[in-house]
Amino acid sequence: METNSTAVTLRAPAQDSFDTQTLQQLDAAHYLHPFTDHGALRERGARVIVRGDGIYLWDSEGKKIIDGMAGLWCVNAGYGRASIADAVHAQMLALPFYNSFFNTTNVPAVKLAALLADLAPPQFEHVFFTNSGSEANDTIVRMVRRYWHLMGQPERQVIISRRNAYHGSTMAGASLGGMAAMHAQGGLPIPGIVHIDQPNYAENGRGMSEAEFGLEAAGWLEAKILDAGPDKVAAFIGEPVQGAGGVIIPPSTYWPEVQRICDKYDILLVSDEVICGFGRLGAWFGCELMGAQPDLIAFAKGVTSGYVPLGGVLVGSRVAHTLIEKGGDFNHGFTYSGHPVACTAALENIRILIEERLVERVALETGPHLKARFTSLVAHPLVGHAETCGLAAGLNLVRRKGETVHDCVAFAPMHAVGMLCRQHMFDNGVIMRAVGDRMIVAPPLSITVAQIDEMVDRIRYCLDLTLEEVRERGWMA
Ligand SMILES: *Cc1c(COP(=O)(O)O)cnc(C)c1O
């Protein structure tokens, strides 16, 4: 095997012909991928993605693929935006980097901070920049504990999160997250982080209406506060709609009740909007739709549509005023906090979202169309139920359909039907993610109604192929 990369001529990415096999060999030899079983990947060889335009990707074999996941929930403006590349190019020539540490600032960071204060709900006038969603959530852990220290209640340390939540992969991010497989590696969670169950109606709502279940699930927060001691709890964190957990959409009663409980015990409310922010649900921020007024918002992904890494924390007036007026130094920050190139990418990306009215289109046009098309998929023999919120959608593959979501019979987990389905999707040119046997999409917000039809037609075809396969294997009830 060729392992000396300098001996290999790798073609420039703009060209349309690639030596896939060499790339796969070098990939297997040198590149440890995130969240990947390296041994298994080496057997198969990685798919090499080389180009994107709009909602489409091309791999090194020239195959065209609909990107139903917007990269990783982030390419909201779609691929191939020359104006973002041009803006970034110009900024790199003018000033590729300067730090914001020592009483200095830079033009794109100032402009972006002001723009975000404009777009965010009224309680937000300040922003702290990071490079990722994980760093945003690490910042939040330190910031809420700092806040309570300054408020003279340093014993308020506990942060309550939810099982099956995703808040990133750094030590604090993974601790806040509720993924058992992540906690099992590296001695997590860190002290002072506890979890309650997620508001998953299909899984936990048997015997209740959705509205009743929403109140019930919010009640788990109050029970946990009382259990931990109300004077020990610093904050509650949640995604408005859980993304990586499988597009778990809470009942409409859930967030207002969570807000009421946080207010009652004077606990900070944190909305992790790394996926839900910047239009995914049909509002600039998901909390606006859900009826919550958080004190802190984590953002990343869609803020730059992934063109350049950027994340941050929107800091509400309650915390911001305390940090500013009583604070002194907040001993926290990153070399690249407020990176001028990343902030430039964000400014141009947000300009596109506004000019093309992409957020309104999700609310009024593309979101409702995706809902109608996903609802129609429930007629398929393999689909137990399907839900959407804006341009995030999920459907459950089931062994037997039922009268209600609670009467559906799931496949045995060992059959990994979701992974099987995902492979059919890949092979037939559409990327859908499998979370167990729940199949999810979150396409670029630039997707058109006609492209939604194209995507859902292809999904339906792949559901047929999956059905054929599970029938052959005798797994259908
Ligand atoms: C992706 C994600 C994160 C982590 O962001 P990174 O940029 O990968 O560190 C945090 N929270 C949510 C809700 C996410 O989806």
The ligand as an SDF file (V2000), in Angstrom:
LIG
                    3D

 15 15  0  0  0  0  0  0  0  0999 V2000
  -23.5030   19.6410   16.2610 C   0  0  0  0  0  0  0  0  0  0  0  0
  -24.0400   20.0520   17.5660 C   0  0  0  0  0  0  0  0  0  0  0  0
  -23.2180   20.5280   18.5870 C   0  0  0  0  0  0  0  0  0  0  0  0
  -21.7190   20.4780   18.4810 C   0  0  0  0  0  0  0  0  0  0  0  0
  -21.2330   21.3250   17.4980 O   0  0  0  0  0  0  0  0  0  0  0  0
  -19.7460   21.0900   16.9290 P   0  0  0  0  0  0  0  0  0  0  0  0
  -19.5510   22.2570   16.0150 O   0  0  0  0  0  0  0  0  0  0  0  0
  -19.7530   19.7570   16.2420 O   0  0  0  0  0  0  0  0  0  0  0  0
  -18.8170   21.1120   18.0790 O   0  0  0  0  0  0  0  0  0  0  0  0
  -23.7930   20.9960   19.7470 C   0  0  0  0  0  0  0  0  0  0  0  0
  -25.1230   21.0200   19.8940 N   0  0  0  0  0  0  0  0  0  0  0  0
  -25.9520   20.5610   18.9440 C   0  0  0  0  0  0  0  0  0  0  0  0
  -27.4200   20.6370   19.1680 C   0  0  0  0  0  0  0  0  0  0  0  0
  -25.4470   20.0580   17.7560 C   0  0  0  0  0  0  0  0  0  0  0  0
  -26.2620   19.5530   16.8310 O   0  0  0  0  0  0  0  0  0  0  0  0
  1  2  1  0
  2  3  1  0
  2 14  2  0
  3  4  1  0
  3 10  2  0
  4  5  1  0
  5  6  1  0
  6  7  2  0
  6  8  1  0
  6  9  1  0
 10 11  1  0
 11 12  2  0
 12 13  1  0
 12 14  1  0
 14 15  1  0
M  END
$$$$
